[in-house]
Amino acid sequence: MRYLLFMGFGLLPATLLAQSDDAGRMPAIPLRPDSQQAWLRRPALPDTTQVKLLFSISKAYLQTDLDSARTYAARAAALARRTGFRWGLVRALNNLGAAYYYQSDLPGAQRTFEAELRAARRPGDQLYVGHAYLGLGNVASDLEDIAQSRRYYEQAREAYAACRPRNVRGELLVLHNLANSYLPGSEASGPPHREDLLRARRLAVQGLRLLNQPDSPLGTHLRLVLGTAQQLLGHPDSAAANWQHVLRVSRTHPDLQAQSEAWLHLAELVRAQGRLPLALARTEQATDLMRRVGELDVLSKALNLKAQLMAALHLPGAYDTLRSYTVLRDTLLRQASIAAVATAQARFAVAEQRTRIRQLEQQRRITELEAQHRTIRTRLGLGALGAGVLLLAGGSLGVYRRRQQRREAALRRQLAADLHDDVGGLLSRIALQTDLLQEGLGAPEQQQTQLAEVAGNSRLAVRQLNDVVWSLDASNDSVPNLLDRLRDYAHEVLVPTGRDVRFVADEAVGSSPVLAPPVRRGLYLIYKEALHNILKHAPHDATVTVTLHRDATGLHLAVVNDGPPAVVARDSGHGLRNMRERAAVLGGTTEAGPEAGGGFAVRVRVPG
């Protein structure tokens, strides 16, 4: 799969200049990067020519030196943006995004392709709109967001089709990646769904129909996908015909990668038919070609198949082949572990970026609200100057303003405290763990454990952030919404541990649904503290019963577990003391202690 994504970007630089108009034509310069750098140092060189030279140098370095390619592409983008040269900006951003992607910097690639998309949309440059969507699809695929990657691929396909002339090469690449996304990625992914296989076959056939020449080398990888889909659908003869076609075309137009994959597919096919000597001969063909290409993943599959066939034929070299396969497999496992850590870091970076965007959006809304308040105050002040009767209204406005300012200040303090207490510590822990993973000091098994801890802490941070948002949302100021949140939190933290949860609520709970925000928030925090104590002290087979009812004295919440008799908690325990203090602030009470029949109960009463 990674080869196919790399192949996608490999096609992009070859088409960059083909779609340019006369205004964007490259100057007549040497093709070698060192000669182009000499041209770049010429005095009085126009800015547009400098951008084109920087872009051309970065394109040349994409295949050999990614750091240099990124440096020159960034310089070209900065100069093009400063001078308003949009032709050079979109092309420089495309090269920069490809360099980020090749270096596995997925957040950087995503940001760059999004910037390319914005720049290409303004002049309606459909070619680079397609390139940007293709890059975003590849990033989403690497982040294992298959649904989003398919949406990006479809948008890239529409953009390529809208090019004049139509960009068939880009459409073929997108159709190939789309079809490949519906095929099973590995044996661990389980049996393929027939609907997915039919979609993959249909997309591959659509791509082949775009070709005017049946023997065009552009269709070889589509035929590989088509053959795989046909084999999994139970049509081995059709699959073999497509793979044989790939071999014929690849001999005329050399493509060692396509040849090796076709030989490997044909070997697996005849092996299933019991023709082991022929399968071994075809596997050796695939192995020899793959060693020349250097694609370790496919080479590992070929060596594994070769070892199995030699063992089945009782040939003496089976053990040596198996040992080569084992060494290569261990190398791939180490690479996969490193890639998994990088992907986890990329996901965290993307999630952190989205969190910052949400925070900026909240700040923008607060700023708009303050601007509205300032406008209202200004109008009321001008009206008060015209009539003395409005003096009283002006005084009322001042009281409202101070009250509103106090509310806003309290809301900001509460938001800052909740984010610092609930989310800040978790994010710091995640950052520390990812730094340790990036150093790669531990064994692969330890890295997997650390990676699981990063994922768990990330989910916990998202849960804490959801709690903060829920506690601040005024639309949740009702008893039914509080009851729904109690249920959700109990199922999130107790059910995965094996504990059973039951809820009991009387009809009076919903008779007067309005609930003051401090009461709702305080009662929810007491409830979280009670469940935390259950996780620490109650047995895993305990049944937890949560009761919520309302009477004339207020709102009553009881959290009871029926485990064996628990040791009475010390009065100095922070959890019980916090619950009592929170209830007292609300004007209520908290009672906690062991039950007569066993287990432990926390009962809370608050005004409501």
N, C-alpha and C positions, 0 to 999 in steps of 0.2 A: 504493500500500500504506500509506504513512504517513497518508493521509487516512482510510483505514478504521480505523487504530488510533486516530487522534484522534477519529473519530466514536464509537469505543467509549467512550472516556472522556467524550465529550460526552453520552452517554446516562446516565452514572452519576449526576451531580448531580440530574437530573430525577426519579430514583427513590429518592433518599435518604430523603425524608420520607414517601413513600407507604407504606412498609412498617413505619413506627414505630407503637408502641402508645400507649395513653393516657399512660403514665408518661413517655414521651419526647416528648410533643407540644410543638411549638415555641410560645413565648409570642406573643401578638398584638402584633407589632412592625412598623414600617414596613419596606418592602423595600429602600429605598435604603441603601447602605453607610454614608454619612455620618450618616443618621438612626439606624442601628443602633449606630454608634460613640458617638453621644450617649447612647443608652440604656445602653451599656456603662459609661459614667462615672457612672451613678446610684449613690448610696451604698446600703450594706446590701443589695446585690444577691446573691441566693443563688448558690453556686458552680455548681450545675447550670445555672442560667439564664445565667451568664456563659459556660459552655462552649457552650451552644446558640447564644448570640449570636456568639461567636468563630467557631464552625463556619459559621453562616449568612453572616457577612461574608466568610470565606474562599471559600465557594461562589460568592458574587456576584463576587468578584475573579478567579475562575478563567478567565473569558472575556476579561478586560481587563488585569489587572495580576498577573502570576504571582509577582513578588517579594512583593507584599502578601498574595496568597493563601497563599503558603508561610509567611509570618510569622504570620498569624492562625491558620492550621491548626496550626502548631507550638505556639503558645500554648494553643490549645484542647486539644491532646493532652497537654501537660504538666500543665495544670490537671485534666483528667479522670483522668489517671493518679495524680496526687497525692491526689485525693479519692475514688478508686475508682469513678468514674462510667463504667462500661463502655459504656453506650449512646453517650455522647459520644466515648469514646476510639476506637471502631472507625470512626465517621464522620469524626472529625478526621484519623485516619491515612489514610483513603481519599482525602480532599482533599489531604493533604500528599503522598501518593504520586503523585497525578495532577499536582500542581504540579512535583514533581521530574521526572516523565516529560516533561511539556511543555517543560521547560527542558533536556532531553537529559542530565540528571544520572542516568544509568542505575544506577550503584551506589547512589545515594541512594534512587532509586525502588524498587530491589530490596529494600533493607533495610527500607524503610517498608512495602511490601506484605507482606513476611514478618512484620513486627510486627503488621500488621492481621489477618493470617491467624491468628496465635496468639491475639490478643484476641477475634476473632469465634468461634473454635472453642469457647471455654469456655462461653458461654451458648447455643451452638448456633445462632448467627445465620447461617442459610444464605445469606441475601441478600448479606451482606458477606463470607462465605467465598467466594462466587462472584465478587464484585468483586475480592477479593485475588488469586484464581487468574487472573482475567482480566488484571489488571495485571502479574502475573508472566509470563504468556504473552506480553504485548506487549513487555516488556523482553527476554525471551529471543529473540523474533522480531527485535528491533532488533540484538541481539548475534549474529544469524545462527545461533542454535542452534535450528534448525527442529524437530528431534525433541523437544527439551525444551519448546518453546512449544506443540506439539500436546498433550503430556501435560498441561500446565497448562490448556489450553483444555478438554480432556475433563473435568478435575476441576471447572472452573467450570461446565460444562454440567450435571454431576450435581448440583452445589449449587443452581443455579437451578431445576432440575426438582424438587428437594426442598422448595422454598419453599411456604408455604401462605398465600395462593393461589400457584399456580405462576407463576414469573416468566418469561413467554413472551418478553418484550422482551429479557431477558438471554440466553435460549437462542438467539434469532434472531441476536443479535450474535456469540455464540460460534460458531454454525454458519457464519455468514458468514466469520469470520476463519479457521476451520478449512478451509472450502472454498477460500478465496483462497490459503491456504498450499500447496495442491496445484497451483495454476496456475503456469506459467512466469513468473518475475519480469521477464525481459528477453530480448532476442534473444541476448545473450551467454550465457545459461544453457543454450542448446542446445535441441534438439527435445524437446517434452514427452513423457512416458511415458503410454501409453494407460491404464495402471492408475491413475495419479494423476488423469487427467482424469475417469475413471469415479467415483473417490472424490469429486472436487469436485462432479460432477453429483448424486451421491447425497446428499451433505450439503445442497446447495442445495434439492433436492426435499423433504428432511426438514423443512427450515426453513419452506418454503412450506406444507406440510401442517399446521403448527402454527397458521396463521392461519385465523381463522373467516371472514374476508372476503377474497375473491381480490383486490380492489382496494385493500387496505390499504397505506398508504405505507410501513409497516414492511418490506414485501417487495421494494421497488424495488431495493435493492443486492444482495439475493439473486438477483433475476432478471438483473441485470447479470452476476453471476458465472456463473449457469446458462447464459446466452446465450453467454458466452465459451467455456465448456466444450463446449457443443453445436457451436459453430463449429469448434473444434479437433478435435472428434470426427468432423467431416464432415457435420453436419446444419445447413446454413445457413438453411433455411426455419424450423426450430424456433428457431434463434437470433434471426432477424429478428422472429419473433412475440413473443418475450420482450422484446426491446428496444422494439418498438412499444408493448407493454403498459406499459413503464416511462414512455414519453413521455405516454401517456394519464393515468396516475396522477399523474405529476409536474405536469401542467397543473392538475389538480384540487387537489392538495396540493403547492404549489410546492417544488421541490427542484432548484435550478439545477445542482448538481453531478451529480445523476443524469441530468438532461436532457442536459447537455453530453456525458457519457460515452456515453449511448445514441445521440445523433446521430453521434458519432465512430465508434462501432462500425458503425452502418448505412452511413456513408460508406465505410468500408473494405470492407464487404461488396459494395456496388454497384460499387466500383472494381474489385474482383476479377472482376466480371461484365462489365467493359468499358463501363459506363454512366458515363462521366467527368463530363458536365455535372451529372447528379443527385448524383454523389459530391461535386462541388465545392460545390453548394448546401447539402448536409448538413454538409460540413466548415465552411462559413461560419457555419452555425447554431451548431455546437459551439464555434467560436472566439469568437463574440460572447458566448455564455453563459459561457465559461471566463474571459474578461476580467473579467466582472462578479464571478465567484467568486474569482479571484485564485490559482487552483491552477496554479502555473507548470509542473509536470511534464506535466500533460495538455495545457496550452496549447501547450507545445513540440511535442508530438506532432501536435496539430491544425495548427499553422503549417507543420510539415514536410510533412504530407500536402497541405495547401493549395498550398504552393509546387510540389510535384511535379505536382499536377493542373493548375495554371495553366500550367506549362511544357509539359505534354503537350497542352494545348488551345491553346498558342501565344498566351496572353493577356499583355498588356503588364505587368501588375503582379506577374509571377512573381519578378522579381529583388528587388523591394522586400520581398515576403513572405519570400523566402529570407534576405535580410539580417536581417529581424526575428527569424527563427528562429535564425540564427547567434548574434545577440546574446543571445537568451534561453538558447540552449544553453550558451554560455560562462558565463553566470551560474549555471546549474544545475551545471556542472562545478566551478566554484569552491565552490558550496555542498556538492557531493558530497565534494570534497577535505576541507573543514572537518569534515563529518560523519564521514568516514573516520578522521580524526585523533581526534575525540571518541570514536568507537567503540573505537578501539585503546586509548585511555586508560582507557575503561570496562572493557574486557576485562582490562587489566593490573591495575586496581584490584580487580576481582572475584577474579583469580588471587592477588593479594597478600592479600586477605581470607581466602581459603581456606588459604593457606600459614600465616597467623597462627592459624587455627583448628586446623590440624594440629599446630603447635608447642604450642598450649595443651593439646591432647589428649595430646601426649607428656609435657608437664609434669605433667598430672593423673595419668598412669600412674606417673610417677616418684614423685609424692607418695603415691599409694596403696601403692606398693612400700615406701616408707620407713615408712608407717604400719603395714604388715604386719610389717616388721622390728622396729619398736618394740614391737608387741604380743608378738611372739615373745620378744624380750629380756626384757620384763616378766614373762612367765610363767616363763621359765627362771630369772630372778632370785629369784622367790618360791619356786620349787621348791628352789633351792639352799640357802635358809635352813632348810629342814626336814631336810636330811641332809648330812653332811660329804662323802659319797661323790660328791655332785654338784659339789663344788668344781672338780674337774678338768674337768667339763663346762662350768662357768662360764668357766674359763680358755680353753677351746677356743672358746667363743662369742665371747669378746673378740677372739681372733685372727681368727675369721671376720668379726667386725664390722669390724675395721680393714682386713682384706683387701677386704671388700665396699665399704667407704667409698673405699678407694684405687681400686678398679675403677670405681665410679660417678664419682669425681672425674676419673679419666682419660677415661672415656667422655664426660663433659660437656666437658672441655677439647678432646678430639678433635672433638666435634660443633661446638663454637663455632669452632675453628680452621678446620674444613672449610667451614662456612657462610660465614665471613668471607673466606677465601681464594678459594673457588670461586664463591660466589654473590653475596657482598657487592659486589664490584667491578662485576659485571654489572648488578645492580639499581641501583647508583649511576649507571652509564652510561645505563641505560634512563630513569631519572628525569631526567637532564640532557637527553637527546634529546627526551623528551616535553615538557619545559619549553620547549625551542626551538621545537617544533612548535606549542605553545599560543600562543607569541608571534606566529606567522604571519609571520615576517620574510622567509622565502624565497619563491621562485616556486613555483607548484603542482607543477612537475616536481621541484624540489628537495625539496618536502614529501613527495612520493611516495617518493623515494629514502630520505629520513630515516625515513619510516614503515616501509619495508622493513628498514632497519637495526634499528629497534625490534623488529620481529617476529623477526628473526634473533637478536638478543640475548636476547629472551624465550625462544625455543626453546633456546638454549644454556644459559640459566639453569635451565630445567626439566631439561635433560640433566645438568647439574652436580649439581642437587639429587637426581636419581635416583641418581647415583654415590655421593653421601654416604649416602643411605638404604641402598643395596646394601652398602656397605662396613661398615655398622653392624649389619646384619641377621644374627643368628647362624645362621639357617637356610641361609645361603649358604656355610657353612664346609665346602665340599667341592670336589674338583677338577672334577667334571662341571659344577657351577654356575659355577665360575671360567671353564671353557672356553666355556660358553654366553654369559657376559658379554663375554669377549674377542671372540666372533663378533659379538655385537650392536653393540659399540662400533666395530669395524672397518667394519661395513656402514653405520653412521651417518655416519662421517667420511670414509671412503675411497671408497666406491662412488659417492656423488654427484659426486665429482671426476673420475670416469672411470677410476680405477685398479681393476684386478682383484684380488680377494683370495681366497687359497686357505688352507685349514686342514688340517694333518696331525697326527693324534694316535694314539699306539699304544694297544694294549689295556691296557698296564700303568697307564695314567692312571686308569682306573676301578677297578683292583683294590683300592686302599686309598683310598677317597674322602675320608676325614677330612683336613682341612687347617686348620692353626692360623690364627686370624684375622689376626695380624700378617703372616704369610707371604702370605696371600691378598691383603691390602690392599697390601702393599709390591710384590708382583709385578704387580698390576694398575696401580699408579702408574708402575712402570718401563715397562710395555707402552704406557700412554698417552703417555709421553714419547717412546718409539721411534716411534709413529705420528705424533706431532707433528713429529718430524724428517723423516719421509717427506713429510708435507704441505709442508714448507718446502723440501726439497732434491731429492726424487725427481721425475722427469718424470711427466706426466699419464698416459702410456700404460704405465707400469711395472706389473709384476705383483708383488704382495706375497704372500709365503709365510710363514705362521705355523705353527711346529712346536712341539708340546708333548709331551714324553715323560718317563718316570720310570725311573730305574735305582737301583742301590745307593747312588750318591753323592747322590741327591736329585732334585729336579724341575728340568727343563731347558726353557727357553723360547727360541726363536730367531725373530727377525723379519728377513726378508731381502727386499730388492727387487732386481729384475734390470735396473734402468735402466743407462744408460751409466756408465762409470767416474766416480765422484764424487770431488771434492776431499776429501782427508783432513781431518777436522774438527780444529780446534785443541784441544789438551789443556785450554785454559782455558775451553772452552765449558761453559756452565751445564748444558745438557741431559745430556751424557755424564757430567759430574762428579756430577750428581744421581743418575743411574742407578747409578754405581759406589758412591756413598755409601749408597743405599738397600739395595743388595745386601749391602754390607759389614755394615750394621746387622743384617741377617737371618742373617749368617754365611755368605754366598755370594759369588759373583764375577760381574763383568760384563766382557765383551769386545766391543769395537766397532771396526769398520774396514772398508775396501773389500774386496770379493771379487776373486778372481783373474780371473774371467771378466767382471767388471763389476758395478756396483751396490754395495750397502752392506749390512752385516749387524750385528745386535746379538744377542749370545748371553748368556743369563743362567742361572746355576745357583744355586738356593736349597735349603736343607734341606726335605725334604718326603717 
